[in-house]
């Protein structure tokens, strides 16, 4: 099963020694038994809690693969969708794709609208993102 897009694999392949990439790792369950009708608040909270718990069970293996490859986890815990953010060299990101609980690996990108965004707003957004990494 393909867990990393060809475009992201190409970018990982182009990383120089010592360069890191940030990635979003999807640890959500492969199939969630969601009812066909709209869920009420309690059902949504229960589903989010179940998703988070299942994702947390994968963290020891994630951390082991990351530490073997000089990567690190940036998210302390998975969010309600079962997503975590990691960073590392290409070898660390690719190693995560071999873990059974990993559903997908996406490149973590800053998204900025080109309509009405000034360079000052862009620099502020980029600066905010860079502060999070420190």
C-alpha positions in Angstrom: 0.0 0.0 0.0 1.3 3.4 -0.9 1.5 5.7 2.1 3.6 8.6 0.7 2.8 10.4 -2.5 5.3 10.2 -5.4 5.7 14.0 -5.3 6.7 13.9 -1.6 9.0 10.9 -2.2 10.7 13.0 -4.9 11.2 15.9 -2.4 12.6 13.5 0.2 15.0 12.0 -2.4 16.3 15.5 -3.1 17.1 16.3 0.6 20.8 16.8 1.2 22.5 15.2 4.1 21.5 16.8 7.4 18.3 18.4 5.9 15.0 17.5 7.6 11.5 17.5 6.4 8.3 17.9 8.5 5.5 15.4 7.9 2.0 14.8 9.1 1.5 11.1 10.0 -2.0 9.8 9.8 -2.6 7.1 12.5 -6.4 7.0 12.2 -8.0 3.6 12.1 -8.4 2.1 8.7 -12.1 1.6 9.1 -14.2 3.5 11.5 -17.7 2.2 12.1 -19.5 5.4 11.6 -23.3 5.4 11.4 -24.9 6.6 8.1 -26.8 9.2 10.0 -25.3 12.4 11.6 -23.8 11.5 15.0 -24.8 13.4 18.1 -22.2 15.2 20.2 -21.6 12.2 22.6 -21.0 9.9 19.6 -18.5 12.3 18.0 -16.6 12.7 21.3 -16.6 8.9 21.7 -15.3 8.4 18.2 -12.6 11.0 18.7 -11.5 9.4 21.9 -11.3 6.0 20.3 -9.3 7.4 17.4 -6.9 9.1 19.7 -6.4 6.0 21.8 -5.7 3.8 18.8 -3.3 6.4 17.5 -1.5 6.6 20.8 -0.9 2.9 20.7 1.4 3.4 17.7 3.5 6.0 19.3 6.2 3.7 20.8 6.9 2.2 17.4 6.8 5.7 15.8 9.3 7.0 18.4 11.6 3.9 17.9 11.8 4.4 14.1 12.3 8.1 14.5 15.1 7.8 17.0 16.9 5.1 14.8 16.9 7.6 12.0 17.6 10.9 13.8 14.0 12.1 13.6 11.7 13.3 16.3 8.0 13.6 17.0 6.8 17.3 17.3 3.3 16.4 18.5 3.1 15.3 22.1 -0.1 13.3 21.5 -2.3 12.6 18.4 -5.1 15.0 17.7 -8.8 13.9 17.5 -8.3 12.8 13.9 -5.3 10.6 14.8 -2.7 12.9 13.3 0.8 13.7 14.6 3.6 15.9 13.2 7.2 14.6 12.9 10.4 15.8 11.4 13.5 14.1 10.3 15.7 13.1 7.4 14.2 11.2 4.5 15.2 7.9 6.0 13.1 8.6 9.1 10.0 9.7 7.1 10.3 6.6 4.8 10.8 4.3 7.8 7.5 5.4 9.2 5.7 4.2 6.1 6.7 0.6 7.1 4.7 0.8 10.3 1.3 -1.1 10.0 -0.7 1.5 12.0 0.5 4.4 9.7 -2.3 5.1 7.2 -0.6 7.9 5.3 2.3 10.4 5.4 1.8 13.9 4.1 4.2 16.7 3.6 3.6 19.4 6.2 3.4 22.6 4.2 2.6 26.2 5.0 -0.5 27.1 3.0 -0.9 30.8 2.1 -3.6 32.3 -0.1 -2.3 34.3 -3.0 -5.3 36.6 -2.9 -5.0 39.5 -0.6 -2.0 38.3 1.2 0.7 40.9 1.6 4.4 40.0 2.0 4.2 41.3 5.6 1.4 38.8 6.3 3.3 36.1 4.6 6.5 36.8 6.7 4.4 36.9 9.9 2.9 33.5 9.1 6.2 31.9 8.2 7.8 33.4 11.3 5.1 32.0 13.5 5.6 28.6 12.0 9.3 28.7 12.5 8.9 29.7 16.2 6.9 26.6 16.8 9.9 24.5 15.6 12.4 26.0 18.1 
